[in-house]
């Protein structure tokens, strides 16, 4: 997908294609306990490790932006297919695939062959937000799982931590997502952590200047310098906001003060059109929650329209055996 015209055409098709009809309470008859099962597994995962909430939630974004919400992210690599897990924005970064496995195993015990892995990601992301103190909403379900994955498309589409606000607006616009959607969905960084790998350039060589990002609050920069010293362990993690286990509007309060962890977060204060929503959400948590729900539903509506299936194992297409996989961890 290197041709820019073809790429843009693909994005148009992605945002407008009519996939399977999605609706609330999709499994009310075929698997009435599906949503409760997902919520129970996510809750237990969070009890084992609080960070699991953010990790599970993040999977929806990395799945839906690449060829729609179809569970392609979950596929393990095969000799014939380079998986999305090894894409530049995912490798050594995405976590909690085992939580998805646990959910799917539980669903297969009660409702074999009914609930798609793509729908599992949507439900789990919603539950991760709610169980962390955020809003609760009804999700539309009925997706099918993709028959393949595309590492190339993931590399092409997914933004890096260095991305600026202008590029983020352009990306979201291609998916028919508004500036408000962009800022509200960025607010999912209300929970979780990021790696030093993602910010060392901000601290020591922003835009090749050999200097730190001037947008960082000086006291906060000193904290980050201690956390992520030049030449230090870049796998060390830091909190994305001051209340990393509580889903609230603290993320936006931090951005207003120049205390955004990632460049792609702090850059939201650099343009009038994005800063407007940062300031609104920093003062009005209910407004943030409402916009977040709207954005999450719109994100979940992204569909490729390609044929699919209901995978029995989220890591493999039906009919693929373990010995055909390159890696299954």
Secondary structure as UniProt FT lines:
FT   HELIX           4..16
FT   TURN            24..30
FT   TURN            32..33
FT   HELIX           34..48
FT   TURN            50..51
FT   HELIX           52..64
FT   TURN            65..67
FT   HELIX           72..74
FT   TURN            79..80
FT   HELIX           84..86
FT   TURN            88..93
FT   HELIX           97..110
FT   TURN            112..114
FT   HELIX           117..131
FT   TURN            132..133
FT   HELIX           151..157
FT   TURN            161..162
FT   HELIX           165..174
FT   TURN            175..176
FT   HELIX           179..186
FT   HELIX           187..190
FT   STRAND          193..195
FT   HELIX           196..198
FT   HELIX           200..204
FT   HELIX           206..208
FT   TURN            214..215
FT   HELIX           218..227
FT   TURN            230..231
FT   TURN            234..235
FT   STRAND          237..239
FT   TURN            242..245
FT   HELIX           250..256
FT   TURN            257..258
FT   HELIX           263..266
FT   HELIX           267..269
FT   HELIX           272..283
FT   HELIX           285..300
FT   TURN            314..315
FT   TURN            318..319
FT   HELIX           322..324
//
